[in-house]
Amino acid sequence: MKHSVPQPVINIIEALNEAGFESYAVGGCVRDLILGRIPKDWDVTTNATPEKIIELFPDSFYENEFGTVGVKVERFLATTDPSHEHDIIEVTTYRTESHYEDKRRPNTVNFTLSLKEDLARRDFTINAIAYGPGKTDEWEIIDPFNGQEDLKNKIIRTVGNPEERLNEDALRLMRAIRFYAELRDPKETRPTHSWQIEAKTLEAIRKLSGNLEAVSQERIRDELSKIILSTSPKEGIEMLHQTNLLRFILPELEIGIGVTQNLHHIYTVWEHNLRALATCPSPKLETRLATLLHDVGKPHTKKGDGYRSTFYNHDHVGARITEKMLTRLRFPKAVVAKATLLVDNHLFYYNVDEVTEASVRRLVKRVGLENMDDLMAVRIGDRLGSGVPKAKPYKLRHLEYMIEKVSRDPLSVKMLAIRGTDLITDLAIPAGPKIGAILDVLLAEVIEDPSLNTREALLKRAEALKASDIATLRAQAEEKIEEKKSEEDKAIKKRHWVE
């Protein structure tokens, strides 16, 4: 397994060992190594004090009270922004913690020489595993709380007493759900073969769910985002509901529980929203949020009951609710604006034989060309979340064709490197129909040979055309232009399977 540890991490661990200290990779990175996953970040634990760590690694910083030193290393993580010069490996002194009065951070932190005591303070057994050089210098796994067994059995379990451990840090209530959503295989339908939260841990989460009110909206947002972006977001949201946590996060979403729909839907509003999220094809956070919340306005707009019930303006009402919810959770303004826009426009109307190019242009103008793929992803989730078999029927493919068609630069003289005014000023051609005729001829020739589209070449060619029979040439030019337009239209149709 050592061969999977990045060299910068090995260098830090071996440098600490050579200086006479114990040192191990620890936590989520070890968990992911054992599971065959690529760790997103790396943490190291050691019995060296922060001062000794800084002495060994001068290119480091220590700006907290928890014994964690950030050591700068060369970039090695695939997820690091290319603009960053370094990656940071957090090296933390073995420690114990006590008295969590605010349900988030320990009142006291004490350094210890015992790795087992350090692992005992961690949240879940699967995160309380260390990996590094043993007494014989061979790397070994240190697992005093049977985390490997829980990994094998796909069990999320606290270290020690669940109520005590979860009562220390209320964010752990959501972290358990997040690990459940991130680790489970969405293709695994057998409950006995999928990840589970251990029964006592699950019961403790329910019992202590009210503690989540002590956690900042920003921290809740970060955990929620990871659940939404996980491989099993639907199951993650369902588990938040089952453990009574969702009422402190997205209570507006739970209003849809038990709200039946009309003849176009076989699921309740709640079930439909979650199924839509599960089938949304986009990996973007704002698009997945919009898909989850796209019908959040339905309970507030429902009129009547049964198959004939209506939900007029639920898209606009839902957009206002979405904006309020995401703002409350301190999502960035750009994410709030994008998700709100998608919810507000998810009901766009489109029938192949009824919608014109002009109406498609209005849709693109209202939503923004850059947002059309995301709007389509919301629509696909909406469709599949309703139980229909096809994600993208003919009419949606036809809409994509129309969007590309109306969004392309029109094949016109505007594409040329010169204008009619250039012919008037540079070649002394009088203003009139002849100007347009010459430009049409030039456009036809540029279609044939784009390299001719330079000011110098076009003026030279226009000079040669001044005395020509423009009417004949213009007819030929129009034929060539229309032929090119037809070719492009066929190519666009082929891309979207609407021939």
N, C-alpha and C positions, 0 to 999 in steps of 0.2 A: 504493500500500500504506500510505502514511502515514495515510490517513483511518481506518485500522483501529487505529492506535496511540492508546490512551486519552490524554486531555488531561493528566492528572497526569504521565504519563511524558514527554510532549512538553515540558511546563513545566520539568521537571528537566533534560532534555537541552539545551534552549535557554538555560536559566539558566547552565549550565556553559559553553556556547559563548560567551555574552555576556561571561563572566568571562575568556575567553581560553583555554579548555581544549577538548580534543577530548572527545566524549561520544557513546556509541552504545547503543542497545538491543542485547542480546547473549544468545546461548544459546538455550534452549528456547523463549522467547517469539518469537524471530525464526523459528526452525524452524516453529513452529505457524502464524505469519502466512503464511509461504510455502505451507504445506499447506492454508491456508484453515480452520484450526482456531482456536478461541478459547483464547488462552493462560490458564493457571490463575494464573500470577504473572509478574512483570516484573523483569528485572535490567538494570542499566545499568553500563557500564564506561567509565572515563575516565582521562586522564593526570593529573588533579588528585589531590593527596595527600589522605589522610583528613582531615587538619587543615583543608585548604582546603574540602573538601566540607562539613564541619561548620560552617565559617565562613559558607558560602553558604546552608546550610539549618539554622538553629538548632534547629528541631524535629526533631532526629535523635539517634541514639545509636551509639556505637562501642565494642563490647565483645568484640573478638576480635583476633587477630594476623595476619589475612589481608587487611587493607585494605578490609574491607566495612563501610560505614556504612548503617544503616537509616534511611531518610528517611520520616517520617510524612506522609501525604497524606490527603485526604478519601476516604472509602470509594467505590470504583468497581468492585471485583470482585464478581461475582454470587455467588461462593462464600464471601464473608466473612460470618462470624456477625453478625447484626443487632445484637448487643449490643456489638460493637466499634466504637469511634468512628472509627478510622483504618484505612487499609491501609498496608502497609510496602513501599516499593520499595528494594531493595538496590542501592547504588551502590558499586562496587568499583574501586579503583585498578588500572591495568594492573600485572600482576605475573608473575614467573617462579617456579618451584618446583623444589626438588631434594632428593634423599636421603629416600626414604620407608622408613625402617627398620621401622616398625610396620605396613607394608602399608596404611595408611589416611591418614595426614596427613604433609605434607612437614615435614622437619626445619628447612628454611630457606625463607623467602619473601622475595623481593627485588622491590621496585617497579621498573618500567621505563617508558620513554616510548614504547615500541613496541607498537602495537595487535597487530601480527602475532605478536610474541613472546607476548603475552597469549593470543591465540587458539591458539597452538601448544601451550599447556599443557593445553588442554581435552581431554575424553575422546573424543568422536566427531566426525567431520567435520560431521555434521548439526547439532551443537551449537556448532560453531566458526565461526559466522556472525554478523556485526555489521550493524546497520542504523541510519543516522543521517545528519546533515548532512555533505555533502562540502565540497570546496574552494569550490564555487560556491553553497553553502548549500542546494542541492537534495539531498534525502535519497537515499542510495545504499546498496547492499549491498556489504559488504566480506567477501570469501569466498576467502581464500588457499589453502584446502585442498579446494576443489571440493565443498563440502557441498551446494550446490544441485544438482549433477549426481547426487550420491548420493540426494538427496531425489527427484529425477525418476525414478531407476532403482530406488528403494525398497531401498537398501543401507545397512546399519548397519556402519560401518567406523571403526576408531580413527584418530585423528590421529597420523601417524607410525608407528613400529614397534609392532605390536600387543603383543608381549611386554613391551616397555619401558613402554608406556602402561598396560597392565593390571596390571603388576607394581607400579606406583606406588600404586595404590589398589585393593584387592581388591574393594571394593563395586562397582566398575565391571563386574566379572564378571556380577553380577546385573542391573546397570543395562542392559546390552546386551540381556538377555533381556526385561527390563521394556519397553524401547522396542519390541522385536519384538512383544510381546503387545499393547501399546497402539496401535501405529500400523497394524498389519495390518487388513485388512477381513475379518471372519469370513465374509462371503458370497462372497469370492473363492476359487474352488476351483482356479484355474490357478496352479501353483507359479511359473511364469515371470512372473506378474503380481502376485504377492504380495511382501510384505517379506521380505528375507533378511538373515542376518548374513554378511558377507563371509568367504570361505573361510579366509583367514589369521587373521582376527580370531576366527572360530569355533574354529579349531585352537588358538589361544593360550588361549582360555577353557578348553578341555578340559585343556590342559597345565598351566595354573596354577590349576585348580579347588581344589586343596588350600589355596590362600591364603585361601579364604573362612573358614577356621577362625580367622583373625586378626581377623575382623569381629565386632562385638558382636551379640548376639542381637537387640537392639532395632533395629539398622540392617537386619539381615536381615529381621526382621518387617515393617518398613516397606516394603521392596521387594517382599516376598512379597504383602503386602496389595494393593499396586498391581497386581501381576500377577493376583491373584484377582479384583479389581474391573475389570479391563480388558475390552475387547470380545472378546478371544480368550484366556480363562484356560486352557482346555484345552491349546492350543498352547504357551502359556507354560510350563505345568507339564511338558509333554512335552520342551520345549527344555531346561529345567533338568535333566531326566533325561539327555538326550542329551549334555549337556556335563559330566556327572558332578557337578553342583552340588547336585542334590536330595539326595544322600546326606548332605550337611552341613546340610540344612534339615528335610526330612521323610523320614528313612530308613524309617520305619514304613510309609509309603505304598508304597514300592518293593517291600516284601515281597509285595505282591499281584501282581507281575509273573509271568506264567505260571501263576498259580493258577486252574485251571478251576473252573467252577461246575456247577450241576445242570440239570435239564430246564427250569427257569424262566429260564435265562440263556443267551445265545449268546456272551457276551464273558467274558474273564477278569476277575478282581476288579479288576486295574489298569485295564483298558480301560473297564470299567463305571463305576468311580469317576470317571474323567476325562470320560466321556460324560455322566454325571449332572451334573457341574459345568457342562459346556457348555450343557446344556438347562435348568438351574435358572432359573426366571423371576424370582427375587428379586435386587434390586440391593444387598442388605445383606451386609456382610462376614461376619458371624457365620453367616448362613444359607448363603452360598456355601461357607464353610469346612465347615459341617456336611454339606453335600451332597457335597463332595469326600471327606470322611472317613467318610461314613455306614457304609461296609462295611469299614472298616480293620480290624475285628475278625475278619473271615472267615478269613484265613489261620491264625489262632490257634485257631479252633474247628472247622475242617473235619474231618469224619469220613467215611471212605470215598472213593470216586472215581467219576468218570463221572456219569451222569444221576441216580443215586440218592444222591449225596453230600449231607451235611447240614451246617448251620452253626448249630446250636442256641446261643442266647444271644450270638450275635455282636453284637447291638445293645448289650448291656450291657458286654461286653468292649471293644467299639469305643469306647464312651463313656469308659471309664477310660483307654484309649490316647489318645483325643482330648484329654482333660483334661491328661494328662501332656505331650503334644506342644505344645499351645498355651501351657501354663504355661512350658515350657522356652524358648519363643520370646518370652516376656515380653508376651503379649497382655494387654490389660486384663482384670481379673477378670470384668467383666460379659460380655465377648465369650467368654471361656472357659466361663463358666457357661451361657450361652445355646447355644453350639454343642454343648456336652456334653449338655445337656437334649434337644436336637433329635436327636442321634445316638442317645441312649438310648431315644427314643420313636418312631423312624422306622418301626418295624414294627407300628404300631397295626393291630388287626384290625377290619375293617368289612365286613359283608355285609348288604345292605338288609333281608332277611327274617329275619335272626337277631339283630341288635343292637337293644337297647332304648334308650329315652330315658335310663334310669338308667345304662347303660354309657357312653353319650355324655357324660353329666354327670361320670362318674368320669374319663373321658379329659380333659375340659376342666379339671377340678379338678387333675389330675396335671400337665398341661402348662401350664395358665394360658391363659385366653381370649385374652390379649394375644399369645400365641405360636402360636395355631392357624394363622394365615395363613402363618407361616414354616414350621411343620411341614408344611403342605400343599405349600409350595414345594419342600421337600426330597423329599416323596413324588412330586411331578411330575417332578423331575429324576431320581429313582430309576427311575420308570416309563419315561421317554423314553430314559434311559441304558441301558435293557435292550433297546431296539429295538422297543418297542411303538408303534403309530401314534398312539394317543390319549393326550394329556397328562392329561386329566381325564374319565374314563369316568363313566357314569351313577352308579355307586355312590359315587364321590368327590363328585359334585355333590349326591347325596342326603345324604352326611355333612355337607357344608357347610350344607345346609338344616336338618338336625337340630341342628347346633351353634348356628345362629342361633335356632332354635326354643327350645331348652332354655336359652339364655343370655339371652333376653328376660325382662324383668320379667313375671311371670304376671299375667294380667288378673284382678285380685281386689280385694277391699275394702281391701287394703293400699295401693292407689293413692290412696285418698281422703284428704282433708285433715283428717278427724276419725277417731276410733276409737270402739269400743263404750263405752269408759270415759267418753268425753265425753257420750254419750247418758245414761249413768247419773248422772253428776255434774251436768251442766248442765240436763238435761230431766227428771230424776227418773223415768226409765223403768226399771222393775225389770229386773235381770239375768235373761236367759232367751232363748228362741227369737225373741221379738219384736225383740230387738236385731239379730240377724243378718238378719231379714227386712227391717227398715228399711234396713240398710246395703246389702243387695242392690238395693233399689229406688233408693237414692241412686247406686250404681255404674251402674245401667242408665241413669239420667238424665244422669250425667256423661259416659258414652260418647256420648250424643247431643249433649251440649253441654259440652265441657271447661271452659268459662268458669265453670261452676257449682261447680267444685271448689275452693271456699274455705271456711274454717271457718264464717264468718258465714252464707254462703248455705246450706250443708249443715245447720247447726243450725236455721235457719229452716224449711227444707223438712222436716226430721225432726219438728219441732214440729207441722207440719200433718199428718203421717202417724200421729201417736200414736193417734188414734182410728179410723184407717182399717181396712178389711178387708185385713189384711196378707197373708193366704193368697192372695187373688186377685192382688194387686199383686206378690207375690213370684214367682208363676208367670210373670207377664209379664216381670218382671225377669230371671229365669233364661233365658227365651227370647231376650231381647235380648243377654244376656251370651254365650250360646252362639253366637248369630249373629255377634257381633263376633269371637269366637275363631276361628270358621270363616273369616271374611273375612281375618283376619290370616294364618292358616295358608296360605290360597290365595295371598296376596301373596308370602309367603316362598318357597313352592314355585315360583312364577313366576320370581322372581329367580334361582333356582338351576336352572331348567329341569328340574324333576322332576315336572311335572304329568302 
